[in-house]
Structure formats: structure tokens, C-alpha cells
Amino acid sequence: MDRAHSLVGFNPTDRPQDDFYPTPENATISLLDIFKPSGNIWECACGNGAISEVLIRNGYDVISTDLYGHGYGKVGVDFLETKEKLSDNIITNPPFNLANEFIDHAINGLKIKNMALLLKLQALEGDKRSKLLQQTRLSSVNVFRKRLTLTRNGEKMKNSGMIAFAWFVWKEDYLGSPIVRWL
């Protein structure tokens, strides 16, 4: 059972304390093909800057913060405790076990206008999260055709590539049911 939990990222004994799984460059590049927010972007769980650096190379002004120090951005900023909105746009790969809290705080607390979160596709499951998603402006779920290869704390994982990921995108002016796309 521990192995099964570890494969889907559930086993708390096998996870980094700060849930540090840097985002592969190709994942952020794929997002920019379908999501082009105007203005600056807040990367509120910036880790080692993997997403921020791709955004900067593509001409975006990026505000990078994180609760933990991985050598990038302003450290010690707890997004879930933040009262000040640093941008109307967020692009991040939040800790999966805090996905609900990130969504709720960004949309309902800070009133973020546009947001893209890299989440496991299983984020669509569950009564609590599905109700939360239905009450927001979720515009699209953009599923990777090929599984992403993630690293844990910068080291290749033994079972990397076994979990399906998607970019979940919220847009301030979107009305209706979310669209499903493949990247």
C-alpha cells in the first residue's frame, strides 16, 4: 500500500517536507501556447525558479515568492497567509496537498483575475474539490498528451512519469463549463 500511495504522491513519509517538485521547462512552454495573460505574473510557489525563468525568457515581468528557500525569489512568503495581491495573474505549481487552499485563497480571498495551476489530473476528483472548482471561473483543463517527468528535490524520481498532469486555467471573464484540451 505504501508503494501505491507513493506512486500517486500520497505517502507522507516519502514526500519532501516542502513538496518541492520543480516544473519541467516544456510544461511551462506548453502553457504559454494557450494562456497569455497581460501584465505581470506572480509565481507564488517559485521553488528554484523553473516556471519564473521560462516566463521571463518569454517577456513577462515575474514576481517570484515562496515559503521555502530553493535559491530563487523572495523567501518566507506564505501565499496562504498573504493579504496583499501582488498581481492579477498567477502561474504556479502549488503543493498538491494544498491545491484546494491555493485555489480558494487566490480566487475568493485575493480575487486573482487569471490563474494557471499545474495540478495532477486527479484534482478533478473528490467531492470537496469538485464543488470548489464548480464555484470558480475555471475555463480550461489542459491535459498533457505525454506524461511529465518530474524531479523530487531536483533528483529524478524512480517512478517519474506515472502521474497525469494538467494546467488548470482560470480567466476573469470566463462563463460556462471548462473546456478540456490536450497539450
C-alpha positions as CSV (number, residue, x, y, z in Angstrom):
1,M,0.0,0.0,0.0
2,D,2.9,2.4,0.7
3,R,4.2,1.8,-2.8
4,A,0.8,2.6,-4.3
5,H,0.5,5.8,-2.2
6,S,4.0,6.8,-3.2
7,L,3.2,6.4,-6.9
8,V,0.3,8.8,-6.7
9,G,2.1,11.2,-4.4
10,F,0.1,10.4,-1.3
11,N,2.6,8.8,1.0
12,P,3.6,11.5,3.5
13,T,6.7,9.5,4.6
14,D,8.1,9.6,1.0
15,R,7.4,13.2,0.2
16,P,9.7,16.2,0.6
17,Q,8.7,18.2,3.6
18,D,8.1,21.3,1.5
19,D,6.6,19.4,-1.5
20,F,9.4,20.6,-3.9
21,Y,8.8,19.2,-7.4
22,P,10.3,21.6,-10.0
23,T,8.2,22.2,-13.1
24,P,9.8,20.9,-16.3
25,E,10.5,23.7,-18.8
26,N,8.4,22.0,-21.5
27,A,5.3,22.2,-19.3
28,T,5.5,26.0,-18.9
29,I,6.3,26.4,-22.6
30,S,3.1,24.4,-23.4
31,L,1.1,26.6,-21.1
32,L,2.2,29.7,-22.9
33,D,0.9,28.3,-26.2
34,I,-2.7,28.6,-24.8
35,F,-2.5,31.1,-21.9
36,K,-1.1,34.6,-22.4
37,P,-2.1,36.9,-19.5
38,S,-1.4,40.6,-19.9
39,G,0.6,42.4,-17.2
40,N,3.0,40.9,-14.7
41,I,2.7,37.4,-13.2
42,W,3.0,36.2,-9.7
43,E,4.8,32.9,-9.3
44,C,3.8,32.3,-5.6
45,A,5.4,28.9,-5.1
46,C,8.5,29.6,-7.2
47,G,10.8,26.9,-5.8
48,N,14.0,27.1,-7.8
49,G,12.6,29.4,-10.4
50,A,11.8,26.8,-13.1
51,I,8.5,28.5,-14.1
52,S,9.7,32.0,-13.5
53,E,12.7,31.7,-15.7
54,V,10.6,30.4,-18.7
55,L,8.2,33.3,-18.2
56,I,11.0,35.8,-18.0
57,R,12.6,34.4,-21.2
58,N,9.2,34.9,-22.9
59,G,9.0,38.6,-22.0
60,Y,6.9,38.5,-18.8
61,D,7.6,40.6,-15.7
62,V,7.5,38.0,-12.9
63,I,7.2,38.4,-9.1
64,S,8.7,35.2,-7.6
65,T,7.9,34.2,-4.0
66,D,8.0,31.1,-1.9
67,L,7.6,30.0,1.6
68,Y,10.7,27.9,1.4
69,G,14.2,28.7,0.1
70,H,15.3,26.8,-3.0
71,G,17.7,29.5,-4.2
72,Y,15.2,31.7,-6.1
73,G,12.7,34.6,-5.4
74,K,11.7,36.2,-2.2
75,V,11.7,33.5,0.6
76,G,9.4,33.3,3.6
77,V,6.3,34.4,1.8
78,D,3.4,32.1,2.8
79,F,0.9,32.5,-0.1
80,L,-1.9,31.2,2.0
81,E,-1.3,33.9,4.6
82,T,-0.8,36.7,2.1
83,K,-3.3,39.5,2.3
84,E,-1.8,41.7,-0.4
85,K,-2.4,40.7,-4.1
86,L,1.0,41.1,-5.8
87,S,-0.5,40.7,-9.3
88,D,-3.8,40.0,-11.0
89,N,-2.2,36.9,-12.7
90,I,-0.8,33.7,-11.1
91,I,1.1,30.9,-12.7
92,T,2.4,28.2,-10.3
93,N,2.9,24.6,-9.4
94,P,1.5,24.6,-5.9
95,P,2.0,21.8,-3.3
96,F,-0.7,19.3,-4.4
97,N,-1.8,18.7,-0.8
98,L,-2.7,22.4,-0.6
99,A,-4.3,22.7,-4.0
100,N,-7.8,23.5,-2.6
101,E,-6.4,26.1,-0.3
102,F,-4.4,27.8,-3.1
103,I,-7.4,27.9,-5.4
104,D,-9.7,29.2,-2.7
105,H,-7.3,31.8,-1.4
106,A,-6.4,33.1,-4.9
107,I,-9.9,33.2,-6.3
108,N,-12.1,34.0,-3.3
109,G,-9.5,35.7,-0.9
110,L,-7.2,37.7,-3.2
111,K,-9.6,38.0,-6.1
112,I,-7.0,37.0,-8.7
113,K,-8.3,37.6,-12.2
114,N,-6.3,35.0,-14.2
115,M,-4.5,31.9,-12.9
116,A,-2.9,28.7,-14.2
117,L,-2.0,25.9,-11.7
118,L,-0.1,22.8,-12.6
119,L,-2.0,20.0,-10.9
120,K,-2.4,16.3,-11.0
121,L,-5.3,15.4,-13.3
122,Q,-6.8,13.7,-10.3
123,A,-7.5,17.2,-9.0
124,L,-10.8,16.9,-10.8
125,E,-11.8,14.1,-8.4
126,G,-13.3,14.4,-5.0
127,D,-16.5,16.0,-3.6
128,K,-14.9,18.9,-1.9
129,R,-12.6,19.9,-4.7
130,S,-15.1,19.4,-7.5
131,K,-17.5,21.7,-5.6
132,L,-14.8,24.3,-5.3
133,L,-13.9,24.1,-9.0
134,Q,-17.6,24.4,-10.0
135,Q,-17.8,27.7,-8.0
136,T,-14.9,29.3,-9.7
137,R,-14.2,30.6,-13.3
138,L,-12.3,27.5,-14.3
139,S,-12.0,28.0,-18.0
140,S,-10.0,25.0,-19.1
141,V,-8.2,21.8,-18.1
142,N,-5.2,21.3,-20.4
143,V,-4.0,17.7,-20.2
144,F,-0.6,16.7,-21.3
145,R,-0.7,14.0,-24.0
146,K,2.7,12.7,-22.8
147,R,3.3,12.4,-19.0
148,L,5.6,14.9,-17.5
149,T,8.8,13.8,-15.9
150,L,9.2,15.5,-12.6
151,T,12.1,15.5,-10.1
152,R,11.8,15.5,-6.4
153,N,14.2,18.0,-4.7
154,G,16.0,18.2,-8.1
155,E,16.6,14.4,-8.3
156,K,15.0,12.1,-10.8
157,M,12.3,10.0,-9.3
158,K,12.2,6.3,-9.7
159,N,8.5,6.3,-10.7
160,S,8.5,9.7,-12.5
161,G,6.1,9.9,-15.4
162,M,3.4,7.7,-13.9
163,I,1.1,10.6,-12.9
164,A,-1.1,12.5,-15.3
165,F,-0.8,16.3,-15.0
166,A,-2.8,19.2,-16.5
167,W,-2.7,23.0,-16.4
168,F,-5.9,24.2,-14.8
169,V,-6.7,27.7,-16.1
170,W,-9.0,30.4,-14.6
171,K,-9.9,33.6,-16.5
172,E,-11.8,36.5,-15.0
173,D,-14.2,36.9,-17.9
174,Y,-15.0,33.3,-18.5
175,L,-18.5,32.0,-18.1
176,G,-19.6,28.4,-18.7
177,S,-18.2,25.0,-18.2
178,P,-14.5,24.4,-18.5
179,I,-13.0,23.2,-21.8
180,V,-10.8,20.2,-21.9
181,R,-7.7,20.5,-24.2
182,W,-4.7,18.3,-24.9
183,L,-1.2,19.7,-24.9
